[in-house]
Amino acid sequence: MTQELPLWAANLAVFDTETTGVDTSYARIVSATIALLGPSGEVQERYDWLLDPGVEIPEPAVRVHGITTEIARASGIDAAVGVQQIVTRLFEMIERGFPLVAYNAPFDLNLLAAEAARHGVAWPSELSPVVDPLILDKQLDRYRKGKRTLEAVAAHHGVEIGNAHDAGDDAIAAGRVLQRIARKYADVIPVELDELHRAQVAWAAAQAASFQDYMRRVRDPSFIADGRWPMR
């Protein structure tokens, strides 16, 4: 084990959203944060958005993130404008050389891609490099019992979350969790970002296949787990 932070993890672009629901094909973005973290997990840059999604925000979603339809309509910017800004900032971070960190990346990235398509915002054909703390935690500590939610994994790695289900606090916590994982497993994690990205593609597929086998044995013989990553 080593306590030295790998060079690739010294500066991270972190991303998270809060939404109207969990189906990325239909859900809308309500709030989002992109931040740049430094080597000690400090916030060097931060960009926050509150959007008017153009639809009612269901009560179950409000109970998660606390943003009501009334708040979004009164204080949020037009969804098309916000989505354009988020996509632009996201890919600008990658162009600046920073890996994109998103916890359970397929959710937020599929959601953003669907929103981009909905509002006619250009979406690049390839999104890389992405680093997903959930995939790394499951791969590198696969036999640990307990949940793998951001809250649970952050607690395990000693990272505090200010307000869970706040896009900013969740994004920053995910980046700090990744830096803890990167330090702990620096001797086994690929040192090149392109190689790490490719490794996560394989790990995600294997994790999904294992989960699918388990679910078919104990619950549903026809269960299918989608292992595509970082987008589905």
N, C-alpha and C positions, 0 to 999 in steps of 0.2 A: 504493500500500500504506500502511496506517496501523497504528500500534502501540497505538492506544487501544482498550481493551476496550469493546465496545458495552454499553449499560446492561442489555440483556436477558440478557447472559452473566455479569453480576456475581455472581449467586447462583444456583446450580444444584443441583437435587435429582438425585443420580445413583443408578443402580440396576443391580444385576447378580445373577445366580444361578449356582449350580453344581448339576448335575442327575444323574439316573440314566441319561440318554441324550439323543439328539438329535431324536427325534420328539416334538414338543410336545403331540401328542394323548395320548401314553401316558407320557412321561417325568414324573418326580416331582422336586420341589425338594428338594435336600439341604442347601444353604446359600444365604443371600441377604444382601445388604447394601443399605441405603439410607443415603446420606449427604448432607449439605448442604455445598457448597463455597462459599467466599468469593471475592472478586475476584482474589486471588493463588493460587487453587487450594487454599487452606488448608481443612482439615476443621473446620467449625464445629459440626456435629452428626453422629453416626454411630450406626446401629442395625444390629446383626448378628443373624442367626438360624442355628442349626444344627437341622435337622429330622430326625426319624425318619420316613423316607418311607413306612414300612409295607410296603416290598418290599425284596428283595435289591438291593444296589447292584452292578451288573455290574463285572467286573474292568476292562474298558476305561475305564469312568467313573472307577474308583478310580485308574487310572494317570494320569488327567487332573488330578483335584483332590485325591487323597490321602485321601479320606474313605471309610472302609470301612463295611460294614454294621454291624460290631461297634461302631465308634465312634459311628455315628448312633444305634444303639439304646441305647447306654449314656449318651450325653450329649445327644442331641437331644430337642427337645420334640415333642409330638404334632403330626402334620402338619396336622390340622384347625385346631388352635390357632395354629400358626405361620402358616399361609396367611391366616387371618383377621387376624392382626397385621400381616402384610406389606401386604395390601390396604388396611387401614385407614391405615397410615402413609403408603403411596404416595399415596393420594388426599388425605390431609391436607396433604401437601407441595404438591400442586397447588392445593388450596384456599387455601393461604397465599400463593399467587402465584408459586411457583417453577416454571420449566419442568422437565420430567422428561427426564433424559438417559439413554439406554440405547444401547449400541453394538450395532448390528444389532437394533434394537428389536423387530421382529416375533417373534424367537425368545423373548426373555424375557417379553414381554407376552402372547403367545399361550399360553406355558407357564403363566404365572400365572393367566390367565383360565380355562384348562382345569382347573387345580388348584382355583380358586374354585368352578367348577361341580361338581367332584367332591365337594367338602366342603360344598356348600350355602351358600357365601359370596356375598353380593350383589356384582354387578359392574356398574358404571355403563354406560350405553349409549354414552357418548362419552368418549374419553380424549384430552385436549388441554390444553395444548400439550406435544408431545413433540419433542425434538431428538435426531437420530441422527447422531453424528460420522461413521459409515460413509457414509451418504447424502451428507453435505456434502463429505467428502473426495473421493468418487468424482465428484461434480458439479463441484467447483471446481478439481480437479487431475486431470482425467479422463485425460490422456495419460501420466501417470507410470507407469513400468513397475514391476513387483514386486507382491507380495502386498498384500492389504488386510485382513489379520488385525489385531486390536487391537495385538498385539506389533509388527508391521511398521509400522503407521501411527503408533504411539506413538514408535518409534525415529526415524521420518522427521521427526516434529515435535519431537524432543528431549525427550520425556516418559519418565521412568523408571517401570517397573512393578516393585513390590517382589517379589511372587510371582505370576507369571502363572498364571491359572486359580484364583486365590483371589478369591472374590466381592468382597471389600472392596477389594483392590488393583486389580482390574480396573475396578470401578465408579469409583473415584477417578481412575485413569489416563484413563478415557474422558472424564470431566469436564474434566480438564486438557488433553487433546487438543482437545476442543471449544473451550476458551478460546483455545488457540493458533490454531486455524482461524478463530475469530471475530475475533481481532486482525488476522490476515493478510488476511482477505477482508471486513473490515468495510464497505468501500465498495460491495460487491456483494450482501451478504447482506441480506435484508429486515430492517428494524429493528423491525417489530411482530411479536410472537410468533405471533399468529393467521395473519398473512401467511406467516411462515416455515414454520409447520406445513403450510399448504396447498401451499406451494412444494415441500416435501419429498414430499408425496403425488404430485405430478406428476413430480418428479425420479425417485422410486423406480420409478414405472410406466415411464418412459422408459428407465431403466437396465436394467430387467428385459427390456423389449422388445428392446433392443440386444443383450443377452446371449443372449436366445432366438434371435435371428437368427444370431448367431455360431455357437451350438451346432448349429443346424439345418444350417448350411453345412458345418461341419467334422466333426461327430460323429454326431448323431442327428436325422434329418429330422422326428421327432415330438416333439422336446424342448419342454417347456413351462416357462417361468419365471414364477413368481407375483410380480407387481409390486405387490400390495396392501401398504399401509403406513399407520399403524404396526402394524396387526394384520391377520392373514390369516384 
